[in-house]
């Protein structure tokens, strides 16, 4: 039987790469089938190896806020590459980048560039422990901060138990220093802080969760965390790898007017190239080597290609605050019309939105945390995803990932998406009943 190119490439990839992919979310495990292999993209249209075009709501999982192959970013990378792809030594563009980040996010008085969001979060936790002299951290079930050992912990029988490793290779010793709380539940945090008095270095969270679907903070939740951290002399870390420079010029901190002690960045800050960063108050960041004793290093940190790409993209966002208004208006437009279609098909759903991040959960529950997110009908999402794919709409291949919108999405593309959703829902319902 003849294979399409994605099927052929996936078979070939599995002979050399674990699972045929270099990151698990790409493997289509949540939705079944063969992952689509892509060849090129421009704006919000992404083209696979067979030449099929899709309206893209993944955007490389967030970085492409201005669309794929955004001309100023492409030019910046091309220009930088002529001088060398890496020096392993200081460059002026790193200073310009740090200055721009500080200008856009004023509580970041010092920033260290790294190579990924995972590295940024790992480093921020080490800095928090080094600065406070405390050992434990509090994270939230369903929040994802990369694949560092400290973060691959899930709650045991309840949020107050010590963490247990959720991946082989994570030691019990590491797990015992990670405490799990329930997202949007301040009481669960208070109990953990009281039970571990004077030994919690930091609370780390996605201010808007994006890895169990888009789940915004309930009113008062972020403010309550800020207050608890101040009371217990614990650092508050916002993982803004997704939300940084997306929800506002200053990210979720600006949008919700709650300011963390340390912030991590990724995705948009690199314009699509591998990059991350962590930063915060000068007194905290000055514990980082070579100024202080907390060691952190990276051969490719501050890579000139990544810095040039990120600087070009952040400069565009800095100069054009209207982009954020445009993004929100387009997301509102999509959400409003999707609600009409979902209601017409009498499908149980709950929709969450924060700026240009949006998710549909196929459940009658209000989704505000990990437990309610897991009530979504994963089978129905699988059917819906593939029906949308057939109609040229590329959604995140998981019911627990947020959709990302870009300024390059036109209203015509949004209308096409709504029409596709109307047809996809009808077909998914038929197939769902047949499979039952």
JOUR-V518782 format. One record per pair of residues at least 24 apart in sequence whose ideal C-beta (glycine too) atoms are under 7 Angstrom apart, sorted by sequence separation. I is the first residue (numbers start at 1). J is the second residue. D is the distance in whole Angstrom. If there is no record, write none. Layout:
BEGIN
i:I j:J d:D
i:I j:J d:D
END
This chain:
BEGIN
i:10 j:34 d:5
i:43 j:67 d:4
i:121 j:145 d:4
i:122 j:146 d:7
i:150 j:174 d:6
i:236 j:260 d:5
i:237 j:261 d:7
i:240 j:264 d:6
i:241 j:265 d:6
i:244 j:268 d:6
i:245 j:269 d:7
i:331 j:355 d:7
i:334 j:358 d:7
i:393 j:417 d:5
i:10 j:35 d:6
i:43 j:68 d:6
i:121 j:146 d:5
i:125 j:150 d:6
i:149 j:174 d:5
i:153 j:178 d:4
i:155 j:180 d:4
i:236 j:261 d:5
i:237 j:262 d:5
i:238 j:263 d:5
i:239 j:264 d:5
i:240 j:265 d:6
i:241 j:266 d:4
i:242 j:267 d:6
i:244 j:269 d:6
i:331 j:356 d:5
i:42 j:68 d:6
i:122 j:148 d:4
i:154 j:180 d:7
i:183 j:209 d:6
i:203 j:229 d:6
i:235 j:261 d:4
i:241 j:267 d:6
i:7 j:34 d:5
i:41 j:68 d:4
i:42 j:69 d:5
i:121 j:148 d:6
i:153 j:180 d:7
i:235 j:262 d:6
i:237 j:264 d:7
i:328 j:355 d:6
i:331 j:358 d:6
i:373 j:400 d:6
i:393 j:420 d:5
i:6 j:34 d:6
i:9 j:37 d:5
i:41 j:69 d:6
i:118 j:146 d:3
i:150 j:178 d:5
i:327 j:355 d:7
i:328 j:356 d:7
i:392 j:420 d:7
i:6 j:35 d:7
i:117 j:146 d:6
i:118 j:147 d:6
i:159 j:188 d:5
i:327 j:356 d:4
i:391 j:420 d:4
i:6 j:36 d:5
i:116 j:146 d:7
i:118 j:148 d:6
i:121 j:151 d:7
i:6 j:37 d:5
i:160 j:191 d:6
i:203 j:234 d:6
i:207 j:238 d:5
i:275 j:306 d:4
i:5 j:37 d:6
i:160 j:192 d:7
i:183 j:215 d:7
i:200 j:232 d:6
i:202 j:234 d:6
i:210 j:242 d:4
i:226 j:258 d:5
i:273 j:305 d:6
i:274 j:306 d:6
i:388 j:420 d:6
i:391 j:423 d:6
i:184 j:217 d:6
i:201 j:234 d:7
i:202 j:235 d:4
i:203 j:236 d:6
i:204 j:237 d:4
i:205 j:238 d:7
i:206 j:239 d:5
i:207 j:240 d:7
i:273 j:306 d:4
i:388 j:421 d:7
i:391 j:424 d:6
i:184 j:218 d:5
i:200 j:234 d:5
i:201 j:235 d:6
i:203 j:237 d:7
i:205 j:239 d:7
i:222 j:256 d:5
i:160 j:195 d:7
i:186 j:221 d:6
i:193 j:228 d:6
i:202 j:237 d:5
i:204 j:239 d:6
i:208 j:243 d:5
i:223 j:258 d:6
i:275 j:310 d:6
i:189 j:225 d:7
i:206 j:242 d:7
i:207 j:243 d:6
i:222 j:258 d:4
i:270 j:306 d:5
i:273 j:309 d:5
i:388 j:424 d:5
i:184 j:221 d:5
i:272 j:309 d:6
i:387 j:424 d:3
i:186 j:224 d:4
i:190 j:228 d:7
i:271 j:309 d:3
i:139 j:178 d:6
i:141 j:180 d:5
i:189 j:228 d:6
i:193 j:232 d:5
i:208 j:247 d:7
i:217 j:256 d:7
i:270 j:309 d:6
i:271 j:310 d:5
i:9 j:49 d:7
i:137 j:177 d:7
i:143 j:183 d:6
i:270 j:310 d:5
i:384 j:424 d:6
i:387 j:427 d:5
i:136 j:177 d:5
i:137 j:178 d:6
i:138 j:179 d:5
i:139 j:180 d:6
i:140 j:181 d:5
i:141 j:182 d:6
i:142 j:183 d:6
i:269 j:310 d:5
i:271 j:312 d:6
i:384 j:425 d:7
i:387 j:428 d:5
i:6 j:48 d:6
i:135 j:177 d:5
i:137 j:179 d:7
i:140 j:182 d:7
i:141 j:183 d:7
i:271 j:313 d:4
i:6 j:49 d:6
i:136 j:179 d:6
i:138 j:181 d:5
i:140 j:183 d:4
i:359 j:402 d:5
i:5 j:49 d:4
i:6 j:50 d:7
i:208 j:252 d:6
i:358 j:402 d:7
i:359 j:403 d:6
i:384 j:428 d:5
i:5 j:50 d:5
i:207 j:252 d:4
i:268 j:313 d:7
i:269 j:314 d:7
i:357 j:402 d:5
i:358 j:403 d:5
i:383 j:428 d:4
i:4 j:50 d:5
i:357 j:404 d:6
i:356 j:404 d:7
i:380 j:428 d:6
i:383 j:431 d:5
i:207 j:256 d:7
i:356 j:405 d:4
i:383 j:432 d:6
i:138 j:189 d:6
i:380 j:432 d:6
i:379 j:432 d:7
i:138 j:192 d:6
i:145 j:204 d:6
i:136 j:196 d:6
i:138 j:200 d:6
i:143 j:205 d:5
i:136 j:199 d:5
i:137 j:200 d:7
i:143 j:206 d:5
i:135 j:199 d:6
i:136 j:200 d:5
i:137 j:201 d:6
i:134 j:199 d:5
i:136 j:201 d:6
i:137 j:202 d:5
i:138 j:203 d:5
i:139 j:204 d:5
i:140 j:205 d:5
i:134 j:200 d:6
i:135 j:201 d:7
i:139 j:205 d:7
i:143 j:209 d:6
i:134 j:201 d:4
i:137 j:204 d:6
i:142 j:209 d:6
i:144 j:211 d:4
i:143 j:211 d:7
i:249 j:317 d:7
i:132 j:201 d:5
i:245 j:314 d:6
i:249 j:318 d:7
i:142 j:212 d:4
i:129 j:201 d:5
i:245 j:317 d:6
i:249 j:321 d:6
i:128 j:201 d:4
i:128 j:202 d:4
i:331 j:405 d:5
i:249 j:324 d:7
i:330 j:405 d:6
i:248 j:324 d:6
i:125 j:202 d:6
i:341 j:418 d:6
i:327 j:405 d:6
i:333 j:411 d:7
i:347 j:425 d:6
i:125 j:204 d:7
i:330 j:409 d:6
i:327 j:407 d:6
i:334 j:414 d:5
i:338 j:418 d:6
i:341 j:421 d:5
i:345 j:425 d:4
i:326 j:407 d:6
i:333 j:414 d:6
i:337 j:418 d:5
i:341 j:422 d:5
i:345 j:426 d:6
i:121 j:204 d:7
i:334 j:417 d:7
i:338 j:421 d:6
i:342 j:425 d:7
i:323 j:407 d:5
i:330 j:414 d:6
i:341 j:425 d:7
i:345 j:429 d:7
i:145 j:239 d:5
i:255 j:355 d:7
i:132 j:235 d:6
i:131 j:235 d:7
i:128 j:235 d:5
i:247 j:354 d:6
i:247 j:355 d:4
i:128 j:237 d:6
i:246 j:355 d:6
i:246 j:356 d:6
i:124 j:237 d:5
i:121 j:239 d:6
i:120 j:241 d:7
i:117 j:241 d:4
i:128 j:262 d:6
i:127 j:262 d:7
i:216 j:352 d:6
i:215 j:352 d:6
i:124 j:262 d:5
i:214 j:352 d:5
i:216 j:354 d:4
i:213 j:352 d:7
i:214 j:353 d:7
i:124 j:264 d:5
i:214 j:354 d:6
i:104 j:245 d:7
i:121 j:264 d:5
i:214 j:357 d:5
i:120 j:264 d:4
i:214 j:358 d:6
i:104 j:249 d:5
i:105 j:250 d:5
i:120 j:265 d:6
i:214 j:359 d:4
i:104 j:250 d:6
i:105 j:251 d:6
i:107 j:253 d:7
i:120 j:266 d:6
i:208 j:354 d:5
i:213 j:359 d:4
i:117 j:264 d:7
i:210 j:357 d:6
i:105 j:253 d:7
i:213 j:361 d:6
i:117 j:266 d:3
i:208 j:357 d:6
i:116 j:266 d:6
i:117 j:267 d:7
i:218 j:368 d:6
i:107 j:259 d:5
i:215 j:367 d:6
i:131 j:284 d:5
i:215 j:368 d:6
i:124 j:278 d:4
i:213 j:367 d:7
i:215 j:369 d:7
i:108 j:263 d:6
i:123 j:278 d:5
i:120 j:276 d:4
i:131 j:287 d:5
i:119 j:276 d:5
i:120 j:277 d:6
i:127 j:284 d:7
i:130 j:287 d:5
i:105 j:263 d:7
i:116 j:274 d:6
i:120 j:278 d:4
i:212 j:370 d:6
i:215 j:373 d:7
i:115 j:274 d:6
i:117 j:276 d:5
i:115 j:275 d:6
i:116 j:276 d:5
i:127 j:287 d:6
i:213 j:373 d:5
i:115 j:276 d:6
i:127 j:288 d:6
i:212 j:373 d:4
i:113 j:275 d:7
i:114 j:276 d:4
i:114 j:277 d:6
i:130 j:293 d:7
i:113 j:277 d:5
i:114 j:278 d:7
i:130 j:294 d:4
i:112 j:277 d:7
i:111 j:277 d:5
i:112 j:278 d:6
i:112 j:279 d:7
i:127 j:294 d:5
i:111 j:279 d:3
i:126 j:294 d:6
i:110 j:279 d:6
i:126 j:296 d:7
i:108 j:279 d:4
i:108 j:280 d:6
i:109 j:281 d:6
i:110 j:282 d:5
i:109 j:282 d:4
i:123 j:296 d:5
i:107 j:281 d:7
i:110 j:285 d:4
i:101 j:277 d:7
i:109 j:285 d:7
i:110 j:286 d:7
i:112 j:288 d:6
i:101 j:279 d:7
i:62 j:242 d:5
i:65 j:246 d:6
i:115 j:298 d:6
i:62 j:246 d:7
i:112 j:296 d:7
i:114 j:298 d:6
i:184 j:368 d:5
i:185 j:369 d:7
i:115 j:300 d:6
i:184 j:369 d:5
i:115 j:301 d:6
i:183 j:369 d:4
i:213 j:399 d:7
i:114 j:301 d:5
i:182 j:369 d:6
i:183 j:370 d:6
i:213 j:400 d:5
i:113 j:301 d:5
i:212 j:400 d:5
i:213 j:401 d:7
i:214 j:402 d:4
i:113 j:302 d:4
i:211 j:400 d:7
i:213 j:402 d:6
i:211 j:401 d:7
i:210 j:402 d:4
i:73 j:271 d:4
i:73 j:272 d:7
i:65 j:268 d:5
i:63 j:267 d:4
i:62 j:267 d:4
i:63 j:268 d:5
i:61 j:267 d:7
i:62 j:268 d:7
i:63 j:270 d:6
i:63 j:271 d:7
i:64 j:272 d:6
i:94 j:302 d:4
i:63 j:272 d:5
i:97 j:307 d:5
i:104 j:314 d:7
i:88 j:299 d:6
i:91 j:302 d:7
i:93 j:304 d:6
i:100 j:311 d:6
i:60 j:272 d:6
i:91 j:304 d:5
i:94 j:307 d:6
i:97 j:310 d:6
i:86 j:300 d:6
i:93 j:307 d:4
i:97 j:311 d:5
i:100 j:314 d:5
i:104 j:318 d:6
i:93 j:308 d:6
i:96 j:311 d:6
i:100 j:315 d:7
i:86 j:303 d:6
i:87 j:304 d:7
i:86 j:304 d:7
i:93 j:311 d:6
i:100 j:318 d:7
i:85 j:305 d:6
i:80 j:304 d:5
i:81 j:305 d:6
i:80 j:305 d:5
i:142 j:369 d:7
i:77 j:305 d:5
i:80 j:308 d:4
i:142 j:370 d:3
i:141 j:370 d:4
i:77 j:308 d:6
i:142 j:373 d:6
i:76 j:308 d:4
i:77 j:309 d:5
i:76 j:309 d:6
i:76 j:311 d:7
i:73 j:309 d:5
i:76 j:312 d:4
i:73 j:312 d:5
i:72 j:312 d:4
i:73 j:313 d:5
i:70 j:313 d:7
i:72 j:316 d:6
i:66 j:313 d:6
i:66 j:316 d:6
i:58 j:394 d:6
i:55 j:392 d:6
i:57 j:394 d:6
i:54 j:392 d:5
i:55 j:393 d:5
i:56 j:394 d:5
i:57 j:395 d:5
i:58 j:396 d:5
i:53 j:392 d:6
i:54 j:393 d:6
i:55 j:394 d:7
i:57 j:396 d:7
i:67 j:406 d:5
i:54 j:394 d:4
i:66 j:406 d:6
i:67 j:407 d:6
i:65 j:406 d:6
i:66 j:407 d:5
i:67 j:408 d:3
i:62 j:404 d:5
i:64 j:406 d:6
i:65 j:407 d:7
i:66 j:408 d:7
i:59 j:404 d:4
i:57 j:403 d:4
i:58 j:404 d:7
i:57 j:404 d:6
i:59 j:406 d:5
i:46 j:394 d:6
i:57 j:405 d:7
i:32 j:382 d:6
i:31 j:382 d:5
i:33 j:386 d:6
i:31 j:385 d:5
i:31 j:386 d:7
i:55 j:413 d:5
i:55 j:416 d:6
i:44 j:406 d:5
i:55 j:417 d:6
i:44 j:408 d:4
i:43 j:408 d:4
i:44 j:409 d:5
i:31 j:397 d:5
i:30 j:397 d:6
i:30 j:398 d:4
i:28 j:397 d:5
i:30 j:399 d:6
i:44 j:413 d:6
i:25 j:398 d:6
END
